[in-house]
Each structure stands twice: as structure tokens, then as C-alpha cells.
Amino acid sequence: MLGLVRKRAVAQRMLLAAALAVLLPALVLGTLIRLHGTTAERDGVRKALSSLPDGARSVTAVYSIGSRFPANPGTRIAFLDDVDQHLRDAFAGVETAILHESASGPYGVTGTKPAYSVYFMSATDTPQHAELVAGSWPAALSDDARPGTQNAAGTGFEAVIPEVAATANHWKVGDRIDIAARMDGVKEQVKVVGVYRPGDKSAAFWQAESYHGAGKGQEDQPTFGPLLVDPTVTAGSKLEIRQESMIAAPDFRTVETAAAAGLQDRLA
């Protein structure tokens, strides 16, 4: 337990250090706010901050692991809440959208030759970043859902699949896909309820995703994804979670002079 607490503390410091490093381009411009006094000049700096590319205006904190995230989902939730609060404190005084993405490890599709895999992801505001071209968005996982075992699949869950995966594998709405975790062989079954096309791939939502919206990785053993699921599917122990991402996107059009100065003091 002590080792886990220490890892969490180190991870939090690493996440925050990475967040601060990404902000440097904005902070260089932010120093100008202290040097100008007129409304016109302040508005000019605010406009300059707002016109920065997404990569310079957003902070992405990523926690990647090579095994199942802490087995107790409560530990993971507490960790994410801590990161969320740190990001909100860092951008106090600026309207900031916080996006959370949870990605699973790879799951092999049963009975395929050559073998290939899929992976799952849940995120806040998914419909704003993906276009549904068929079907509907996935439903929440029921409270009494059972996780799978190495011998049998658990309670089925719903997912929408990338258009690339649907085309390559001839999958359609209503299909059921049998899968097994590459890590430990735990079986699950997923029902395809929709097909999606990614939105703006340059947006932070897709830049934080492993394949940047391409729908398929470049591994020797092909992996399609993400198959998008409801956050309730990744919140508990149903899936093996590989990566957690928190993305803070501050809207510098809302920043006031005093708040910008305080922002610089906190992050410099």
C-alpha cells in the first residue's frame, strides 16, 4: 500500500510538471499583461493568448501503465479527482473545460485469422468530437453488470465503432463481438450499437487518443479503436484500464488582468 501511495504522489508531481511545461508559450505572452495598462492593450494580449494553437493552450496530463490500473476503482477515482482539482486550481480565474479520457488495454477478437485486437475508450463530451454515421450512442452499464472471467464472458456492454473498423471487419450495428483481454484472457462480449467518424483530429480530444482518430494502430498485430463506450464501462473493474488522460483547455478570452497575473504567479 505504501508503494502505491508513493507511486501516486510521484505520478501527480510528474503530471503537474508536464502540465506546467506545456504552458510556457502562453506564459511568455502572459507576462505582457503586467506591462500594459490600457484596455486596448489588455485586450490585445487576451487576443494573442486566445489565438495560440490548441497544443499551446491546452494541458494534457497522461497516466499510462503496463498493467491493470489499481484494482480498486475507488483508488483510481480518487487519483483522478486529485489531478482534476490541481488543474482547476492552476487555472483559477479562467474558464477551463476539463476533459477526461479512459482507455482500456487491447482485447483480442475471438476467432480471427490473422489475429487482431480492439481497444475501448470513454470520454466526456464524446458527441461533440465524433459524428455518428449509423446507430446510436452506447447506453450505460447496468449496476448489476458482471465482469467476465477466463472461462466465460460477463454482462455484455455497448460500443460505437470507428468507421475504419466497420469497413475493414464488415461489422454493422447489431453485431456482437466476442473478445478476450490480451493481458489475462478475461472474456467479454460487446454489442455494436453505432458507427462513428472522428471530428476535428487536431483537437485535444483526438490528439490525446492513442491513434489520433485514425481508427487503427500501426502495430504488427493490428488494433482497431477506440471503440467508444459509456463512462460507466470504464469506471469500475469491467475493463482493464491502460491509460487515463486529463485535458485542461482554458478559454483565455475570459481571463481578466488580475487573474492572468495570478495565473503566471502560480505556474511560473
Disulfide bonds with the S-S distance in Angstrom:
none
